[in-house]
């Protein structure tokens, strides 16, 4: 039997696994992520959050809604939350991060470590790691803002995080 899910709905798998549905619009306006209710939470993020990246908004999504999902939901998850995205684009996403923040040593080290990784043994990130390597979580980084200003000279001197996110998403669309 098929049934829709809404924010806060809990899916029980067997006797011990509970997954909470999060309403996470942006990539599309009807998108859910599943968060495990476990000692070490795990987020099954579909096409919303990728390792070192954020979902695109080409197929009916909205970057503003994606920003709200990142800032109001994903950024508030615990550091130890494991991230299981729907696809593995980590190498390309790390290259984008480094194009925006070339001095991000953690992203540089991770790219070297993960180049040519075996997809059957894909790296599993945590939200703490994402805060260090994912440009879409690094919206107040002076390096990110300085590089962004090169592409968008009219960017405010101290841009708000929403503006930085939207400009990053715009650049990533063409990258």
ABEGO torsion letter per residue (X at the ends): XBBBBBBGBBBBBEAABBBBBBBBBGABABBBBBBBBBABBBBBAEAABBBGBBBBAABGBBAAAAAAAAAAAAAABBAABBBBBABBAAAAAAAAAAAABAABAAAAAAAAAABGBBAAABBBBBAAAAAAABAAAAAABAAAAAAAAAABAABBABBBAAAAAAAAAAAAAAX
